[in-house]
Amino acid sequence: MTDKQLLRIENLVLHFRTERGTVKAVDGVNFNLAFNEAVVVLGESGCGKTSLAKAILRLLPRNVETYSGKVFLNNKDTMALDDEEYRRNVRWQQISMVPQAAMNSLNPVLRIGDQVSEPMVVHSGVSKDKALAQAKRMFDLVGVPEEFLSRYAFELSGGMRQRAAIAMALVTTPDLIILDEPTSALDVLTQANIFNVLKRIKKDMETSYILITHDIATSSELANKVAVMYAGQIVEVGDAMRFFAEPLHPYSKKLMASVPRLHGDKEPDFIVGQPPSLLNLPTGCRFKDRCPFRFNKCDEEPPVITKEGRLVKCWLHA
């Protein structure tokens, strides 16, 4: 891992327009990612993690109300590029994505080899034969037999489909891969195998990851950095080893306390209440209604505090 910055996000905002009002899915997000580094984005369902991935990759639906901020990739502001230039030079060339639920993202009537090689044909302009040869190399890298290139998605197991989706993201050798719940709906052994593949790719290809997940225990195997997301905002960012040893934000502490332990008699904890609606966010701290340490200032001002190199949005650390 190096200290050279690959990705820098500054005040990224993505709001959606709905019949009920404005959904503030991503609301002023900031964090950095170095080359050959993996940042794990943790948080409950509905906190904006997948919307953050789509905002970075500019995979936007039609009902976008606000999309703003800065996304620097290799020191170039990709937000300044028009859609065609972004599609041609950034998406799948420098950043790719492994979507959630691989079976739903794979076309059931196309052979796997054609789907995995397609990004090279479309985005890199190479011939189909060269793209298939690259797809074969990526299959070998992720541990899928070559003969699976001629099969269809329904002929593959869940684990093999997930490996095929990873191969598709890798085929253009991008610097950054966004992984959205890459092991959801897989059994524990298959999850472990997938994470072993990801660790090997990170080492061999020096690939950087943004890993979106609920699985705190498994993600710790891959993480160099942890970003905790709550109600559309990043509330804590820090080095993985320091975070897992001592999370600072009350929400982070509760998340860590919810993980079952192999040793000891302590029961897993839970977080009371529910996250606030992204349609109607509270003033001040967004976690205040569920926080056991709430005091008057939490109701008055949104916290923006940095402590010892770790971003922590909490007045307790002022």
C-alpha positions in Angstrom: 0.0 0.0 0.0 1.2 3.5 -0.9 0.3 6.9 0.4 -0.3 8.3 -3.2 -3.9 9.3 -3.5 -6.0 7.5 -6.2 -9.4 8.9 -5.3 -10.4 12.0 -3.5 -14.0 12.8 -2.8 -15.0 16.3 -1.7 -18.5 17.3 -0.5 -20.2 14.7 -2.8 -24.0 15.2 -2.9 -26.7 13.0 -4.6 -30.3 13.8 -3.9 -33.3 12.2 -5.6 -36.6 13.8 -6.5 -39.7 11.7 -5.5 -43.4 12.3 -5.1 -42.9 12.5 -1.3 -40.1 14.9 -1.4 -36.3 15.0 -1.8 -34.3 11.9 -0.7 -30.9 13.0 0.5 -29.1 9.7 -0.2 -25.6 11.2 -0.3 -25.3 14.4 1.6 -21.8 15.9 1.7 -19.5 12.9 1.7 -15.7 13.3 2.0 -12.9 10.7 2.0 -9.7 9.6 0.2 -8.4 6.3 -1.2 -4.8 5.5 -1.9 -3.4 3.2 -4.6 -3.6 -0.5 -3.6 -5.8 0.4 -0.7 -9.2 -1.1 0.3 -11.8 1.1 2.1 -14.8 -0.7 3.6 -18.0 1.3 3.8 -20.2 0.1 6.7 -23.7 1.0 7.7 -27.3 -0.1 8.0 -29.6 -0.7 5.0 -30.9 2.6 3.6 -28.0 4.8 4.8 -26.9 5.6 1.2 -24.0 3.2 0.6 -25.1 2.0 -2.8 -26.1 5.5 -3.8 -22.6 6.6 -2.9 -21.2 3.9 -5.3 -23.5 5.1 -8.1 -22.5 8.7 -7.4 -18.8 7.9 -7.8 -19.4 5.9 -11.0 -22.0 8.3 -12.3 -24.7 5.6 -12.8 -27.5 8.0 -12.1 -31.3 7.5 -12.4 -33.6 9.9 -14.1 -35.0 11.4 -10.9 -31.8 13.1 -9.8 -32.5 16.5 -8.2 -28.9 17.4 -7.1 -25.6 15.9 -8.1 -22.6 18.0 -7.1 -19.2 17.9 -5.4 -15.7 16.9 -6.5 -14.5 13.4 -7.5 -10.8 13.4 -8.2 -9.4 10.3 -9.8 -5.6 10.3 -10.4 -5.7 14.1 -9.6 -8.3 14.8 -12.3 -11.8 16.0 -11.5 -14.1 13.6 -13.2 -17.1 15.7 -12.4 -15.9 18.2 -15.0 -16.1 15.6 -17.8 -19.1 15.4 -20.0 -21.1 12.1 -20.1 -19.5 10.8 -23.2 -15.9 11.6 -22.1 -16.6 10.0 -18.8 -18.0 6.8 -20.4 -15.1 6.6 -22.8 -12.2 7.3 -20.4 -13.3 6.6 -16.8 -16.2 4.2 -16.4 -14.8 0.6 -16.7 -11.5 2.0 -17.9 -10.3 3.4 -14.5 -13.3 2.5 -12.2 -15.5 -0.6 -12.5 -18.1 -2.1 -10.3 -19.3 -5.5 -9.0 -23.0 -5.1 -8.4 -25.0 -6.7 -5.7 -26.7 -10.0 -6.7 -24.6 -11.3 -9.5 -27.4 -13.4 -11.0 -29.5 -10.3 -11.5 -26.6 -8.4 -13.2 -25.8 -11.2 -15.7 -27.8 -11.6 -18.9 -29.4 -15.1 -18.8 -29.5 -15.4 -22.7 -25.8 -14.5 -23.3 -22.8 -16.7 -22.7 -20.7 -15.7 -19.7 -17.6 -15.3 -21.9 -19.4 -12.7 -24.1 -20.5 -10.8 -21.1 -17.1 -10.7 -19.3 -15.3 -9.7 -22.5 -17.9 -7.0 -23.5 -16.4 -4.1 -21.5 -13.1 -4.5 -23.4 -14.9 -4.4 -26.7 -17.1 -1.4 -25.8 -14.7 0.7 -23.7 -11.3 -0.3 -24.9 -12.1 -0.9 -28.6 -10.3 -4.2 -28.9 -11.4 -7.1 -31.1 -13.7 -9.8 -29.7 -11.0 -12.4 -30.0 -8.5 -10.4 -27.9 -11.3 -9.5 -25.4 -12.1 -13.2 -25.0 -8.4 -14.0 -24.5 -8.4 -11.4 -21.7 -11.6 -12.8 -20.2 -9.9 -16.2 -20.1 -7.0 -14.7 -18.2 -9.4 -13.1 -15.7 -11.3 -16.3 -15.3 -8.0 -18.0 -14.4 -7.2 -15.2 -11.9 -10.5 -15.5 -10.1 -10.5 -19.3 -10.1 -13.2 -20.1 -12.8 -12.5 -23.0 -15.3 -12.0 -21.9 -18.9 -14.9 -24.0 -20.1 -17.3 -21.8 -18.2 -16.8 -19.1 -20.8 -19.3 -20.9 -23.0 -21.9 -21.4 -20.3 -24.9 -19.3 -19.3 -25.4 -17.7 -16.0 -28.1 -20.2 -14.8 -25.6 -23.0 -15.3 -23.2 -21.5 -12.6 -23.4 -21.7 -8.9 -23.8 -18.5 -6.8 -20.1 -18.4 -6.0 -19.1 -19.0 -9.6 -21.5 -16.2 -10.8 -19.9 -13.9 -8.3 -16.4 -14.8 -9.5 -17.6 -14.1 -13.1 -18.9 -10.7 -12.1 -15.5 -9.9 -10.5 -13.7 -11.1 -13.7 -16.0 -8.7 -15.7 -14.9 -5.8 -13.4 -11.3 -6.8 -13.8 -11.2 -7.3 -17.5 -10.1 -3.8 -18.4 -7.6 -3.8 -15.5 -9.0 -0.6 -13.8 -7.3 1.1 -10.8 -10.4 1.0 -8.7 -13.2 -1.6 -8.2 -16.4 -0.8 -6.3 -17.8 -3.9 -4.7 -21.4 -3.7 -3.6 -22.2 -6.5 -1.2 -20.1 -9.0 -3.2 -20.8 -12.0 -0.9 -24.5 -11.4 -0.1 -26.7 -14.5 -0.3 -23.6 -16.8 -0.4 -22.8 -19.4 2.2 -20.0 -18.8 4.7 -17.4 -21.0 2.9 -18.1 -19.4 -0.4 -17.8 -15.9 1.2 -14.4 -16.8 2.5 -13.3 -18.1 -0.9 -14.5 -14.9 -2.6 -12.6 -12.7 -0.1 -9.4 -14.8 -0.7 -9.8 -14.1 -4.4 -10.1 -10.4 -3.7 -7.1 -10.3 -1.4 -5.0 -12.2 -4.1 -6.1 -9.7 -6.8 -5.3 -6.8 -4.6 -1.8 -8.2 -4.0 -1.1 -9.3 -7.6 -2.7 -6.5 -9.6 -2.3 -3.7 -6.9 -6.0 -2.9 -7.3 -7.8 -0.6 -5.0 -11.3 -1.4 -3.6 -14.3 0.4 -2.2 -16.2 -2.5 -0.5 -19.8 -1.8 0.5 -21.0 -4.3 3.1 -23.0 -5.1 6.2 -20.5 -7.9 7.1 -18.1 -6.3 9.6 -16.3 -9.5 10.5 -15.6 -10.6 7.0 -14.7 -7.2 5.7 -12.0 -6.8 8.3 -9.9 -9.4 6.3 -9.6 -7.0 3.4 -9.9 -3.5 4.9 -7.0 -1.0 5.1 -9.4 1.8 6.0 -13.0 1.9 7.3 -15.7 4.5 6.5 -18.9 4.4 8.5 -22.0 5.8 6.8 -25.2 6.9 8.5 -28.2 8.8 7.1 -26.4 9.9 3.9 -23.1 11.0 5.6 -19.8 9.5 6.5 -19.6 9.8 10.3 -16.2 8.2 10.9 -13.2 7.3 8.8 -10.0 5.7 10.1 -7.3 3.2 9.7 -8.8 -0.3 9.9 -6.7 -1.7 12.7 -7.4 1.4 14.9 -11.1 1.4 14.0 -11.7 -2.3 14.8 -9.7 -2.0 18.1 -11.3 1.3 19.2 -14.2 2.8 17.2 -14.9 6.4 18.2 -18.3 7.4 17.0 -21.2 6.1 19.2 -22.8 4.6 16.1 -19.5 2.8 15.2 -19.3 1.5 18.7 -22.8 0.1 18.5 -22.1 -1.5 15.1 -19.0 -3.3 16.5 -20.9 -4.3 19.6 -23.5 -6.1 17.4 -20.9 -8.5 16.1 -21.0 -12.0 17.8 -17.7 -13.0 19.4 -16.1 -16.4 19.3 -14.7 -16.0 22.8 -16.3 -14.5 25.9 -19.8 -14.5 27.4 -20.9 -11.1 26.3 -24.1 -11.1 24.2 -24.2 -9.0 21.0 -25.7 -5.6 21.5 -28.2 -3.8 19.3 -29.1 -0.3 18.3 -32.4 1.0 19.6 -34.8 2.7 17.2 -34.5 3.2 13.4 -32.4 5.4 11.2 -34.0 8.7 10.2 -35.8 8.9 6.9 -33.7 10.4 4.2 -36.8 12.4 3.3 -36.9 14.2 6.6 -33.5 14.4 8.3 -33.2 15.9 11.8 -31.3 19.0 12.6 -28.0 18.8 14.5 -26.6 15.3 14.8 -28.4 12.7 12.7 -27.7 9.9 15.2 -29.0 11.8 18.2 -32.3 10.1 18.6 -30.6 6.7 19.0 -27.5 7.8 20.9 -27.0 7.0 24.6 -24.6 10.0 25.0 -27.0 12.7 23.6 -26.7 16.2 25.1 -28.0 19.7 24.2 -25.4 20.6 21.5 -26.4 17.5 19.5 -29.8 19.1 18.9 -28.3 22.5 17.8 -25.4 22.0 15.4 -24.3 19.2 13.0 -20.9 18.0 14.3 -17.8 18.2 12.0 -14.8 17.1 14.1 -11.5 15.6 13.3 -9.5 13.8 16.1 -6.0 12.4 15.7 -6.2 12.0 12.0 -9.6 10.2 12.2 -12.7 12.0 10.9 -15.4 11.6 13.6 -18.7 13.6 13.4 -19.5 13.6 17.1 -19.5 16.4 19.7 -18.1 14.0 22.2 -14.7 14.3 20.5 -14.7 18.1 20.3 
